[in-house]
Structure formats: C-alpha cells, structure tokens
Amino acid sequence: MLTKRIKLTETQQFLLRNVSIIGLGLFINQMLQTVGSIVLARELNDPDKFGEVNLLLQIFGMASLFLNFGFNSSLIYAFSRKPLEAVQTNFRVAFAGSTMFGLLFGILLCALAPVLANYYHLPELRGAMMLSAIMFICNSMLNIGVASFSGNRDFGTQAFFMVTTTALSTLGMILGVLLPRGPLNLLENISLWMGVGALLTALIICLKVERVHKPKWFGAFPMQEVRSMLAYGLPSWAGNIAKAFQQPFLVMMVGSSSVLAVGYLANGFRITGFIGIITWAFMIVTLPFVAESAQDREESKRRGTSCIRYNNLLLYPLTALICLFPDQINGFLFGNSYTTGDSATYIRLMALGVLFSSVGRLGGSIMAGIGKTKSNFWVMIAAGIFVVIFVPLVAAKSAVLAVWIYTGGWAVSALTMVGFYYAEKFPMDWWKAYGEPLLPTLIMIVAMEAGRLIGYGYSFFIVLGLLALVVLTVQIERSPKKRQRQD
C-alpha cells in the first residue's frame, strides 16, 4: 500500500528512487569506513596508536573541506539548468580551477606540516602531511567528475564513484598498517597508500567523464563564466566548511590533550555517521531536484517540503534507537574496551547533533536549489562559531562539555535556518515536514521505555515499539487528508 501511495506523483518517485540509490552508496561508504576502523583497532591493539591514526584521518577530513573552492556546487547547478553549456564550458572551468586550487592547497599543507607535528607533539605527522598533498590534488579532480554526474542527475554513477573513492581510500589505510614500511613510519605509510588510492580513482573517473560527457578539456576560460561560478559556489563552499569542519575540529582540540579520547570520539562519530548519511543522501538529490523547478516557487516549496518530510521519517527513529542503546551498539562494533561511562554520553550528544544539523544542512541545499547560497553560509556560521570560540577553552578539561557545545551549536543553527526560510519568503509546511513524521518515533520510544521500566519481557516491548513505528508510518502516508494535500 505504501508503494502504491508513493506512485501517486512522479516527483515522489524521482526523489525516493534517487535518495535510495545515494543512500545505499553512502551506507556502503559508512560500512567501509567502520570496517576499516574495526580492522585498524584490532590490528593495532593499542588505543594510543589507534588515536594517533584517527587524529591523522580527522586532519585529512578537515583539510578535504577546503578543496574545490565552490566549483563543484557551481557545476551541479550549471548541469541542472543548462547542461549543454555545462559540457562546453563550465566543466573545463571547474576542473581547471579546482585542480589549481588543490595544487596550491597541497603546497600549503607541506608548509604547515612542521607546525602541526609540533602542536600535537607527534613528529611522525610531519612526513604524513607532506605525502598527503598527492591525495588532495587527486581528490580535487575527482570531486569535479562526481559533480558532473550529480548535476546530470545520474545518481547511480555518482554513488558508484563515491563508493569507489571510499573503498580505495580505506584499502590504502589498511595497507598502510599491514604492509612493510621500510624507511616510512606508520602515519607516512598510511598517507602514501591513501594517495595511491586517490590517484587511481581520479584516473578512472576522468575516463568515465570523457566517455559519457565528452567535455571540451582544453580551450578558453571566459572570465565572466569564472566570476559567475565563483559567485554561486563560494558562499556554498564557505558554508560547507563551516558545516563540516566542526567534527574534525572538535576531535583535533580534544586530541591536543588526549589521543585516547580521540579514539572514543571517532567511534562515536562513526556510529552516528550511519544516521548522518540519511540527510547527506537527501542533500545530494535535493539541490538538482529543487533547482529544476526554481522558476516555480510553489513547486520548489512542495519539493523542499517533501525532501524534509521523508528525511525525518527515517532520521527520527534511527536517532532515537542510537540514543536508547548507545553502549550496546558501541560494544558490538568496537569491543567492550572502547565502551566507557562517557562514551554513551558522547554518542547520544552526537546523535542529537546530527538530528539538529539536518535542519540547516538540508535547508541549505533547498536554498541553493533556488539560487540562495548565502543563507547556507550564515546558517553554518551560526553553528560553527560556538565550536570555534568555546571548544578550545574547555576541551582539555572536559571532552563531554566540548561535545555539549558541538550539539548546542547545531541546535542554534536549526533555529537560524527557520528564520532564513521566512526571510527568503520560502516557509515550509512545518507540520508536514517536521511534526507529523515525529509521531511514529514517539510511540516507539514510549513502548521501549515502558519495557525498560517494567523490567520483564523487554525484548517483547522492543519488537512492539518497532512494529508500532512501521504501522504508524505507513498509516500517516496513506491518510486521505495527506493524499489531498499531495495531489
């Protein structure tokens, strides 16, 4: 019956089909990263070494945010609106601009490597950061290739290359641990093999772009087109930095006093990453999905509301389950030695942070779809400013308080996004988007917590809660009132 309901509109079919494709790719990505972390933890069998490697990976993650200079999001927007022009000109401009910026960024990392090594009192970090320049230059190229398929709404190809990138990167990390290192230390070996994985992926995606799009790789770079792409892409780029830097920044600040805590935080982020991929999948599909109807404000609003609604129907219950069973999930994945009293608090706060962040992250994609990228920038600044100002002051004394600040910043960001919806005269149907999807999750929580309080037949109450979740979710999707609103 639910499938029948979804087939009522073509836009719903498009949205859910492609979110499912991207979601599957992101889930595989998260699984690869989690399995890689499990292999790493068990192979090293040393929480301190495990923390050092995760510190390196978090630095890589933070550095990756600065790539592409907004050319990738501009290319997605160009392909969504003017595909022929995008193939003829925009791709060449984006590819060259992103690669050049990646080269400059690689040189900057080499210069900063000694500073980072001294800051963390980790000499092995110096050579690893210098070797990472290979990876970042290649990632600058492959990100543009992925953007071309996203803008062309070929989400299957995009998902394939997302998985390929993660698979080869994770394989490189594992090979860096397992293979003989020769003159290289552990961190340098990991960085080298991850760079090899990025190089292979860049070569494969360039061949795919040539076969499918056949772009003009060489030619003039019209300054008007460069300025236009930067005008659209830079606010989105800066907003994405403000959005995504917070997690690695938090880990890096905590890591300055305790690499052991880094391992616990990294595990928490990997667990909550499974729910984060839901909004990430919707974000990837939402930008071209909304941009396609940007000239029709009401249709864009309906599409945006649908994206938020279906995102929340999935995100609410999974967030609740992680908050209800943090120790069980953590112990099952990483072993009891990584389960402490604070780890459950970390995981719950991170899960709530993901939930709050979904408001601004998905809202930013909706605004970008109608050409309003500046709102995304300011919403992400609202979240990041608390992390930048307060986390360095408290991280050394209390990692838990630092995570509280991280989650609180995303709550402020969510409220700011609501304000921008009204400022841009683009308010959502709030009940349909945020209120109604919450009802099945609330019933599930009540059932499970009742079983916990009774203390007898707890497994029965867990099954009852999950069953109630599914039944009520189907019911609200089939309701006649909702059908009239959709039609």
Summary of the structure (lengths in Angstrom):
residues: 487
radius of gyration: 22.5
end to end distance: 16.9
largest distance: 73.2
contacts: 1779
relative contact order: 0.11
helix: 86%
strand: 0%
